[in-house]
């Protein structure tokens, strides 16, 4: 997809089976209507699985192997702590656990640290995940019989594919102004965390759902 859109065409081994099923029933039903409904059913199955990736912090590939996403980097956590400390006028960070919050405590009160070593990746605001549930930024395109879904959230491509970001002096000064942390690194490496993936489970389920739909029409 082009521009700031990152997406995927719903293509997997089972699509050939779906095409075969549509062809088999094509003489009995309105082909255009059938294709639209099959696309809608596949879209629901695949996107539901993509949304699950945010909770399980990884994805299953088309062979059924699970790949866990990289955890938040120490620099990300440090910058988040620095931002919280700035808001309370300096002080100290009281680190929590997986079930208790990490807070910055200072003369200006207490402020919860948004991202810690226990935080899940790609869930800081929830905007990206919501876009795959039909929220702001969701994109759906049909190309003949093919369907493509994705998101227009500007940072989605970087999170999906990963990137190397060169740290400029201006960027360092901006980070310092917001967090009080001076970053000497010359670059940030953002690891790929693929969230738009047609997993083996989703592909098999999509074929089964479409088959049941088509068979139900001609019973």
N, C-alpha and C positions, 0 to 999 in steps of 0.2 A: 504494500500500500504506500501511498505517497504523502509527502508533507509530514505533519506531526502525528499522523495516524499510524498506529501499530496494530496489526491484526493478523488473522490467519484465515486461510481458505479451508473450509471443512472438507478435508481430503484425508482419507485413510483407506486401508485395504477393503473395509466393508462397503465403501461407496460403490464399488463395482457390483456388489451384491444388491445394493439398493437400486442401482440402475437396471439391473436384471429384473428385479421385482416390478419396477415401474413399467418396463417393457412388456412383461408378462400380462399385466392387467391393463395396459394402455388401450387395448381395443374395447374394453368394457367401460372405462371411466374417462372423464375429461382429463387429459394428460397434464395440461397446465395447472389445473386445480390440485391434482395429485402431487405434482412436483413442488408446488408452493407449500402444501401441508407437510410433505416429507422433509423439506428444508426447515420448516418451523420446528418439527419434532426433533430433528438432529441438532438444531441450534440449542434447544432447551437442554438436551442431554449433555452436550459438549460444554456449554457455558456453566452449567451446574457443577461439572467436574473442575473447570478452571477456577471457580470461586472456592471450591474445596482446597485448592492449592495454598491459599492464603492461611487457612487454619492449620494444615498439616506441614506448612513451611517447606514445601518441595513439590515435585511433580512426578507422575508416572509416565514413562515414555511409551512408544507404540509397541515395544516388546514386553512391557509389563514390569520393567525395572524401575525402582524408585530412586530419585535423585534429590537429596536434601539441599535446600538453599544454604548459602553461607550466612553465618550469624552476623549481627551488626558489628562493624569494626570498632576497635578501641578508640579511634579518633572520633567516630560518630558519637560514641557514648560520652567522651570527654567534652566535646563541643556542646552537647545537650546539658551536661552538668554545669558548664561554664555559663550558658545562657540563663539557667535557673539562678545561679549565684549572682549574676549581674542584676537580676530583678529584685533580689533581697539585699542588695548593697554589699555583697561580699559575705564571707563567713565560711561555713564548712558544709560538706555533703554527707548526709546520713544515708548510707546505702542500705537498701532493703533486700528482700529475697524475691523468689519467683511469685510469692503470694502477698508480699507487703511492698508498699511504694518506697522509692528512693526520693528523699527530699533535700532541698537546699535550705539551710537554716542560717539566718543572719539578722542584722539589726532591723531590716525591713520586713521581718516575718518569716514565713515558711513558703516555699514554692516547690511543687512536685516536679521532679525531673521527668520529662516526657519519654526519653529513650534511654534505656539502661541495658546492661548485659543480658537481662532476662526478657527484653522486649522482642516481639516478633517482627521480622522484616516485612516491609511493604504495607504495614498497617498503622503507620503513624497517624494518618488522618482518616483512613478508610475510603477516601475519594476514588482511588484506583479500583478497588474491589467493587464499590457501588456502581461504577461505570459499566461493569460487566453484568450488572443486574438490571440494566435498562436505565441507569441514572445518567447524570450529566456526562457527556463525552462518549456515550455509546454510539457505535457505528455499525450499520448493517447494510450490506450491498448484495444484490443478486446479479449474477452475470449468466444469463440464460438459465441453465439448470444448476449452476454452481452458486454457492452462498459464501460470503465472506463476512466475518464479524471482527470487531476490534474496538479500540478506544482512541479518542482524540486527546486524552490527558497528556500535556506536553512532555512530561518526564517518563512516559510509559516505555518508549523505545529504549531508553538508557537502562531502565530496570529490567526489561525483557532480555536485552542483548548484552548488557554490560558496556563499560566504556573506560577510557583513561582520560582523566581531566587534568589539564595543565594548570597548576596553581600560580596565578600571577600575583604581583605585589598588591594590586588593587583588591584582589580576592582575599589575600591575607589580612589586609587592613580592615576589610568589611567583616570578616569572621572575628577579628579581635574586638572590633567595636561592639559586636553583638554578644560575644561569649567571654571575652577576656582571655582567650586562649590564642597564643601565637603559633601558627602552623608553619614549621620550617620546611616541610616536605615540598618537593617540586611538582609532585603530581599525586592525584588520588586515583586509585584503581577501584572502580565500582564493579563488583562481580556480577555476572549474568545471573538473574533469578527468573528463569522462564515461567510465566504464569499462564500464557496462552499456548496450550499444548493439547493435542488430541491424544489422550492416553489409550492404552489398549482396552481398558475397562470401558471407557466412554465409547470407543468405536464399536465394541461388541454390543453394548447396550443400545446404541443408536440403531444398529441393524435390527435388533430384536424388536424395538419399539415400532420401527417403520414396517417391518414384516407383519406385526400384529394389526397395525392400522390398515394396511392394504388387504389383508385377508378378511378383516372385519367388514370391509366395504362390499365384498362380493359373496358373502355368506348368504 
